[in-house]
Amino acid sequence: MAQLSDDCFAHGGRLMTTAEALTHLTGRVSRVTADEAMPLTEALGRILAEDLVAPDDVPPHDNSAVDGYAVTFDDLDPEADARLPVRGRAAAGHPLVGPAARGTAVRIFTGAPMPEGPDTVMMQEDCRLDGGQVVIPPGIRRGANRRAKGEDIRAGTRVLARGRRLRAQDLGQAAAIGRTTVAVSRPLRVALFSTGDELREPGTPLDAGCIYDSNRFTISALLQGLGCRVADLGILRDEADTIHDALADAAEGHDLIVTSGGVSVGEEDHVRQAVEALGRIHFWRLAIKPGRPIALGQVGRVPLVGLPGNPVAVVVTFVNLVRPMILSLMGGTELMPHHFRVRAAFDHKKKKDRREWVRARLEADSEGDWQAIKFPREGAGILSSLVESDGLVELPEEMTYLEAGTLVDFLPFSEVCT
C-alpha cells in the first residue's frame, strides 16, 4: 500500500506552498498497483510497467523511400543524362531475388528492400522511360532516397521506458518492435463520494436550499481519464458517524479514497475529523487560489484526498496536485503536465505568497500569436467558467500584479482533462 509520511502539519500557522505540497504528494507516495499483461489494442492510456527494448533493427533492411528506380551511383553521368536498361522489380514484401547487375536499373517501390548492389534511388517523377531504358538526369547525390537499416531504431535500444503513460504513437512503437502485449500497471481502485446535506442527484427534485451534485461527475471523469477504476459511493449526509463508517468501509478493497467537500473547519465539515479518527491528516491548508482547503491523509494504510466543495476549486486542485499523486500511485514517472507560454491579454492583481490559477480562453492576436483572455467572473462556484475556458493561466507566488502583454504559463485543459 502507499507509504505516506508521518509528518503532520498544524492546522493553523503558515500556509503550505504548491511546491511543498507537490513534494509530499509525489515524493512520499509509492506505487500501490500490481502489473498485468495487456494486449496493445487495450493498453492506451495505461502506465507501462516494463522497459521495452528493440530486439532487432527497425527497419530490418535498407529500403526505398520513394517509388522509382534503384541504381548504382557510379553508373550515372554527373554531367549528362544516363540511360540504363530496367532489369527486375522490387516491391514492399517482394524483394528482388539475387543481386542487381551493374549498369542496370531496378524498378522499385516505396518500402521495398534495396536490392544488393544499387545504392541510390531516383524518383520516378524525375525520370522518363524510353523503351526498355530509364533516362536519368544528372544531379542526384549518392544514397538519395535510400532509408538505412536501423534508421528508426537500433537493436538493443530502449524505445519506451517504464512509467510512461502510453499514447497512440507509443503503441505503434511497441508494435514496430514486434510486441503484441505489454506489462502495464493495474488500474488504481478509487472510492469516490461527495458530502453535503444540500446535494441531490441529478434527475431528482430539488428541495429548498439544495443543488445538484456536479463535483462527483467531474471527479469521476477526471479519474477515469487517468485510467482509474472508480467506485462511486454517492452522496453522504453531513453526519459524523455516517462519514466515519463510510471512510472505514471505503478503505477495504480500494487503493485511494477521494472525497469532495467537508474538509474545512466548519461544524458540519466532518471528513477531516473522521480521517483523523481513522488515520492521519497530513496537510490541508495551501496557499493557492482557487482551491483551499484540500486535505491529504490516510485511512489506515489507504491514502485519502479531500477536495474542496466548490467545482472550480475541485478541478484546479485535481489537475495541479492530485493528478501527479495518482500517477505516482500507479508507477508513473511523467507526472507534471506541459505548460505553454502565451501573452496575457489582461491585467490582474493578486496576493503575494499565493499561487493563483486564472481561467482563460485562447485567442489569436492581430499577428497570429496566442493570447490568454481572462474569463470575466472569478467565483470558485462558477462551473461554466471552466466550460467556456481553454485552460488556466498560472501565476507564481512572488507575483503581485500581472500587466497585460506579459508572458505567462498556460495549462490547457487538453493536457489534463481527457
Order of alpha helices (4+ residues) and beta strands (2+ residues): alpha-beta-beta-beta-beta-beta-beta-beta-beta-beta-beta-beta-alpha-beta-beta-beta-beta-alpha-beta-alpha-beta-alpha-beta-beta-beta-beta-alpha-alpha-beta-beta-beta-beta-alpha-beta-beta-beta-alpha
